[in-house]
Amino acid sequence: RGARVMRGWLKFAFIALLALLATPQCRAEEHEMPDFKTMKIKELKAILADRGQECRGCAEKADYVAMAADVWSLPIVEKPATGDETKEKPAEPDLNDADQERIRRMMDEMQNGPRPTGDPERDAILKKLHSSGIKFSGGEGMPLDQLRNLEKAMGNIKTKKQGGGDDEL
Protein backbone atom coordinates (compact mmCIF):
# COMPACT_ATOMS: atom_id res chain seq x y z
CA ARG A 1 0.00 0.00 0.00
CA GLY A 2 2.86 2.47 0.73
CA ALA A 3 4.30 1.94 -2.75
CA ARG A 4 0.94 2.74 -4.30
CA VAL A 5 0.70 6.03 -2.35
CA MET A 6 4.25 6.88 -3.29
CA ARG A 7 3.52 6.32 -7.00
CA GLY A 8 0.41 8.54 -6.70
CA TRP A 9 2.49 11.33 -5.19
CA LEU A 10 5.14 10.93 -7.83
CA LYS A 11 2.53 11.13 -10.60
CA PHE A 12 1.04 14.23 -8.96
CA ALA A 13 4.47 15.86 -8.58
CA PHE A 14 5.40 15.02 -12.16
CA ILE A 15 2.14 16.47 -13.54
CA ALA A 16 2.55 19.60 -11.40
CA LEU A 17 6.11 20.01 -12.64
CA LEU A 18 4.98 19.65 -16.25
CA ALA A 19 2.22 22.22 -15.67
CA LEU A 20 4.73 24.68 -14.22
CA LEU A 21 7.08 24.20 -17.14
CA ALA A 22 4.27 24.50 -19.72
CA THR A 23 2.91 27.83 -18.44
CA PRO A 24 4.77 30.90 -19.67
CA GLN A 25 6.78 32.57 -17.00
CA CYS A 26 5.95 36.19 -16.30
CA ARG A 27 9.02 38.26 -16.82
CA ALA A 28 9.70 41.02 -14.37
CA GLU A 29 10.23 43.63 -17.09
CA GLU A 30 6.66 43.13 -18.35
CA HIS A 31 5.28 44.36 -15.04
CA GLU A 32 7.81 47.08 -14.40
CA MET A 33 6.75 50.62 -15.06
CA PRO A 34 8.82 52.22 -17.82
CA ASP A 35 10.91 55.29 -17.22
CA PHE A 36 8.45 57.88 -18.53
CA LYS A 37 10.95 60.71 -18.01
CA THR A 38 13.12 59.40 -20.85
CA MET A 39 10.19 59.13 -23.29
CA LYS A 40 9.19 61.73 -25.83
CA ILE A 41 5.90 63.56 -25.40
CA LYS A 42 4.58 61.81 -28.52
CA GLU A 43 5.20 58.42 -26.85
CA LEU A 44 3.56 59.59 -23.63
CA LYS A 45 0.52 60.78 -25.56
CA ALA A 46 0.33 57.37 -27.25
CA ILE A 47 0.31 55.63 -23.84
CA LEU A 48 -2.55 57.88 -22.75
CA ALA A 49 -4.47 57.36 -25.99
CA ASP A 50 -4.04 53.57 -25.75
CA ARG A 51 -5.83 53.71 -22.42
CA GLY A 52 -8.54 56.09 -23.61
CA GLN A 53 -7.14 59.06 -21.72
CA GLU A 54 -6.20 62.56 -22.74
CA CYS A 55 -4.01 64.99 -20.85
CA ARG A 56 -6.16 68.13 -20.89
CA GLY A 57 -4.32 71.11 -19.53
CA CYS A 58 -0.91 69.48 -19.79
CA ALA A 59 1.57 72.22 -20.56
CA GLU A 60 4.91 70.59 -19.82
CA LYS A 61 6.47 67.18 -20.22
CA ALA A 62 6.29 66.64 -16.46
CA ASP A 63 2.48 66.80 -16.71
CA TYR A 64 2.46 64.05 -19.34
CA VAL A 65 4.95 61.97 -17.33
CA ALA A 66 2.76 62.18 -14.21
CA MET A 67 -0.42 61.27 -16.04
CA ALA A 68 1.23 58.39 -17.94
CA ALA A 69 2.40 56.97 -14.61
CA ASP A 70 -1.12 57.32 -13.21
CA VAL A 71 -2.81 55.49 -16.10
CA TRP A 72 -0.14 52.85 -16.75
CA SER A 73 -2.06 50.17 -14.85
CA LEU A 74 -5.29 50.81 -16.78
CA PRO A 75 -6.19 48.32 -19.53
CA ILE A 76 -5.55 49.19 -23.14
CA VAL A 77 -8.77 50.22 -24.89
CA GLU A 78 -9.80 48.71 -28.22
CA LYS A 79 -9.88 51.37 -30.91
CA PRO A 80 -12.75 51.42 -33.43
CA ALA A 81 -11.91 50.63 -37.03
CA THR A 82 -11.02 53.75 -38.97
CA GLY A 83 -10.70 52.24 -42.43
CA ASP A 84 -12.28 53.51 -45.61
CA GLU A 85 -15.29 51.27 -45.08
CA THR A 86 -16.46 53.40 -42.15
CA LYS A 87 -16.14 56.69 -44.00
CA GLU A 88 -19.04 57.72 -46.14
CA LYS A 89 -17.89 58.71 -49.59
CA PRO A 90 -19.50 61.74 -51.18
CA ALA A 91 -21.98 60.90 -53.88
CA GLU A 92 -20.67 61.38 -57.37
CA PRO A 93 -23.03 63.25 -59.65
CA ASP A 94 -24.75 61.13 -62.24
CA LEU A 95 -23.96 63.12 -65.37
CA ASN A 96 -25.28 62.04 -68.70
CA ASP A 97 -23.70 62.99 -72.03
CA ALA A 98 -25.84 66.15 -72.35
CA ASP A 99 -24.67 67.37 -68.94
CA GLN A 100 -21.05 66.61 -69.81
CA GLU A 101 -21.39 68.55 -73.09
CA ARG A 102 -23.02 71.51 -71.31
CA ILE A 103 -20.21 71.65 -68.75
CA ARG A 104 -17.59 71.43 -71.51
CA ARG A 105 -19.29 74.29 -73.42
CA MET A 106 -19.49 76.44 -70.28
CA MET A 107 -15.80 75.91 -69.54
CA ASP A 108 -14.94 76.75 -73.14
CA GLU A 109 -16.92 80.02 -72.89
CA MET A 110 -15.17 80.92 -69.66
CA GLN A 111 -11.75 80.48 -71.25
CA ASN A 112 -12.25 81.55 -74.86
CA GLY A 113 -15.11 84.03 -74.65
CA PRO A 114 -18.79 83.89 -75.46
CA ARG A 115 -20.19 82.28 -78.60
CA PRO A 116 -22.11 84.48 -81.03
CA THR A 117 -25.81 84.59 -80.20
CA GLY A 118 -27.07 86.31 -83.34
CA ASP A 119 -28.00 89.48 -81.42
CA PRO A 120 -25.33 92.12 -82.22
CA GLU A 121 -25.95 94.18 -79.05
CA ARG A 122 -25.87 91.11 -76.79
CA ASP A 123 -22.73 89.81 -78.52
CA ALA A 124 -21.00 93.17 -78.14
CA ILE A 125 -21.80 93.42 -74.42
CA LEU A 126 -20.71 89.83 -73.76
CA LYS A 127 -17.47 90.36 -75.72
CA LYS A 128 -16.68 93.61 -73.84
CA LEU A 129 -17.40 92.00 -70.46
CA HIS A 130 -15.18 89.05 -71.33
CA SER A 131 -12.33 91.23 -72.62
CA SER A 132 -12.43 93.31 -69.43
CA GLY A 133 -11.93 90.17 -67.32
CA ILE A 134 -15.54 89.39 -66.45
CA LYS A 135 -15.90 85.78 -67.47
CA PHE A 136 -19.10 83.89 -67.05
CA SER A 137 -21.29 81.47 -68.92
CA GLY A 138 -24.97 81.67 -69.73
CA GLY A 139 -25.02 85.24 -71.01
CA GLU A 140 -26.92 84.16 -74.09
CA GLY A 141 -29.91 83.31 -71.90
CA MET A 142 -29.68 86.40 -69.71
CA PRO A 143 -32.20 89.18 -70.39
CA LEU A 144 -30.62 92.06 -72.31
CA ASP A 145 -31.60 94.55 -69.59
CA GLN A 146 -29.64 92.54 -67.03
CA LEU A 147 -26.61 92.46 -69.32
CA ARG A 148 -26.83 96.25 -69.75
CA ASN A 149 -27.06 96.71 -65.97
CA LEU A 150 -24.07 94.43 -65.47
CA GLU A 151 -22.13 96.39 -68.03
CA LYS A 152 -22.94 99.69 -66.29
CA ALA A 153 -22.09 98.28 -62.89
CA MET A 154 -18.73 97.10 -64.18
CA GLY A 155 -17.51 100.54 -65.17
CA ASN A 156 -19.54 101.80 -68.09
CA ILE A 157 -17.73 99.70 -70.64
CA LYS A 158 -18.09 101.28 -74.09
CA THR A 159 -19.84 99.20 -76.69
CA LYS A 160 -20.10 99.74 -80.43
CA LYS A 161 -23.53 100.33 -81.91
CA GLN A 162 -24.44 98.82 -85.20
CA GLY A 163 -24.16 102.25 -86.82
CA GLY A 164 -20.41 102.28 -86.08
CA GLY A 165 -20.29 104.90 -83.32
CA ASP A 166 -19.25 104.31 -79.73
CA ASP A 167 -21.90 104.70 -77.09
CA GLU A 168 -21.97 104.20 -73.35
CA LEU A 169 -24.69 102.02 -71.98
C-alpha positions as CSV (number, residue, x, y, z in Angstrom):
1,R,0.0,0.0,0.0
2,G,2.9,2.5,0.7
3,A,4.3,1.9,-2.8
4,R,0.9,2.7,-4.3
5,V,0.7,6.0,-2.4
6,M,4.3,6.9,-3.3
7,R,3.5,6.3,-7.0
8,G,0.4,8.5,-6.7
9,W,2.5,11.3,-5.2
10,L,5.1,10.9,-7.8
11,K,2.5,11.1,-10.6
12,F,1.0,14.2,-9.0
13,A,4.5,15.9,-8.6
14,F,5.4,15.0,-12.2
15,I,2.1,16.5,-13.5
16,A,2.6,19.6,-11.4
17,L,6.1,20.0,-12.6
18,L,5.0,19.7,-16.3
19,A,2.2,22.2,-15.7
20,L,4.7,24.7,-14.2
21,L,7.1,24.2,-17.1
22,A,4.3,24.5,-19.7
23,T,2.9,27.8,-18.4
24,P,4.8,30.9,-19.7
25,Q,6.8,32.6,-17.0
26,C,6.0,36.2,-16.3
27,R,9.0,38.3,-16.8
28,A,9.7,41.0,-14.4
29,E,10.2,43.6,-17.1
30,E,6.7,43.1,-18.4
31,H,5.3,44.4,-15.0
32,E,7.8,47.1,-14.4
33,M,6.7,50.6,-15.1
34,P,8.8,52.2,-17.8
35,D,10.9,55.3,-17.2
36,F,8.5,57.9,-18.5
37,K,11.0,60.7,-18.0
38,T,13.1,59.4,-20.8
39,M,10.2,59.1,-23.3
40,K,9.2,61.7,-25.8
41,I,5.9,63.6,-25.4
42,K,4.6,61.8,-28.5
43,E,5.2,58.4,-26.8
44,L,3.6,59.6,-23.6
45,K,0.5,60.8,-25.6
46,A,0.3,57.4,-27.3
47,I,0.3,55.6,-23.8
48,L,-2.6,57.9,-22.7
49,A,-4.5,57.4,-26.0
50,D,-4.0,53.6,-25.7
51,R,-5.8,53.7,-22.4
52,G,-8.5,56.1,-23.6
53,Q,-7.1,59.1,-21.7
54,E,-6.2,62.6,-22.7
55,C,-4.0,65.0,-20.9
56,R,-6.2,68.1,-20.9
57,G,-4.3,71.1,-19.5
58,C,-0.9,69.5,-19.8
59,A,1.6,72.2,-20.6
60,E,4.9,70.6,-19.8
61,K,6.5,67.2,-20.2
62,A,6.3,66.6,-16.5
63,D,2.5,66.8,-16.7
64,Y,2.5,64.1,-19.3
65,V,4.9,62.0,-17.3
66,A,2.8,62.2,-14.2
67,M,-0.4,61.3,-16.0
68,A,1.2,58.4,-17.9
69,A,2.4,57.0,-14.6
70,D,-1.1,57.3,-13.2
71,V,-2.8,55.5,-16.1
72,W,-0.1,52.8,-16.8
73,S,-2.1,50.2,-14.8
74,L,-5.3,50.8,-16.8
75,P,-6.2,48.3,-19.5
76,I,-5.5,49.2,-23.1
77,V,-8.8,50.2,-24.9
78,E,-9.8,48.7,-28.2
79,K,-9.9,51.4,-30.9
80,P,-12.7,51.4,-33.4
81,A,-11.9,50.6,-37.0
82,T,-11.0,53.8,-39.0
83,G,-10.7,52.2,-42.4
84,D,-12.3,53.5,-45.6
85,E,-15.3,51.3,-45.1
86,T,-16.5,53.4,-42.2
87,K,-16.1,56.7,-44.0
88,E,-19.0,57.7,-46.1
89,K,-17.9,58.7,-49.6
90,P,-19.5,61.7,-51.2
91,A,-22.0,60.9,-53.9
92,E,-20.7,61.4,-57.4
93,P,-23.0,63.2,-59.6
94,D,-24.7,61.1,-62.2
95,L,-24.0,63.1,-65.4
96,N,-25.3,62.0,-68.7
97,D,-23.7,63.0,-72.0
98,A,-25.8,66.1,-72.4
99,D,-24.7,67.4,-68.9
100,Q,-21.1,66.6,-69.8
101,E,-21.4,68.6,-73.1
102,R,-23.0,71.5,-71.3
103,I,-20.2,71.6,-68.8
104,R,-17.6,71.4,-71.5
105,R,-19.3,74.3,-73.4
106,M,-19.5,76.4,-70.3
107,M,-15.8,75.9,-69.5
108,D,-14.9,76.8,-73.1
109,E,-16.9,80.0,-72.9
110,M,-15.2,80.9,-69.7
111,Q,-11.8,80.5,-71.3
112,N,-12.3,81.6,-74.9
113,G,-15.1,84.0,-74.7
114,P,-18.8,83.9,-75.5
115,R,-20.2,82.3,-78.6
116,P,-22.1,84.5,-81.0
117,T,-25.8,84.6,-80.2
118,G,-27.1,86.3,-83.3
119,D,-28.0,89.5,-81.4
120,P,-25.3,92.1,-82.2
121,E,-26.0,94.2,-79.1
122,R,-25.9,91.1,-76.8
123,D,-22.7,89.8,-78.5
124,A,-21.0,93.2,-78.1
125,I,-21.8,93.4,-74.4
126,L,-20.7,89.8,-73.8
127,K,-17.5,90.4,-75.7
128,K,-16.7,93.6,-73.8
129,L,-17.4,92.0,-70.5
130,H,-15.2,89.1,-71.3
131,S,-12.3,91.2,-72.6
132,S,-12.4,93.3,-69.4
133,G,-11.9,90.2,-67.3
134,I,-15.5,89.4,-66.4
135,K,-15.9,85.8,-67.5
136,F,-19.1,83.9,-67.0
137,S,-21.3,81.5,-68.9
138,G,-25.0,81.7,-69.7
139,G,-25.0,85.2,-71.0
140,E,-26.9,84.2,-74.1
141,G,-29.9,83.3,-71.9
142,M,-29.7,86.4,-69.7
143,P,-32.2,89.2,-70.4
144,L,-30.6,92.1,-72.3
145,D,-31.6,94.5,-69.6
146,Q,-29.6,92.5,-67.0
147,L,-26.6,92.5,-69.3
148,R,-26.8,96.3,-69.8
149,N,-27.1,96.7,-66.0
150,L,-24.1,94.4,-65.5
151,E,-22.1,96.4,-68.0
152,K,-22.9,99.7,-66.3
153,A,-22.1,98.3,-62.9
154,M,-18.7,97.1,-64.2
155,G,-17.5,100.5,-65.2
156,N,-19.5,101.8,-68.1
157,I,-17.7,99.7,-70.6
158,K,-18.1,101.3,-74.1
159,T,-19.8,99.2,-76.7
160,K,-20.1,99.7,-80.4
161,K,-23.5,100.3,-81.9
162,Q,-24.4,98.8,-85.2
163,G,-24.2,102.3,-86.8
164,G,-20.4,102.3,-86.1
165,G,-20.3,104.9,-83.3
166,D,-19.2,104.3,-79.7
167,D,-21.9,104.7,-77.1
168,E,-22.0,104.2,-73.3
169,L,-24.7,102.0,-72.0
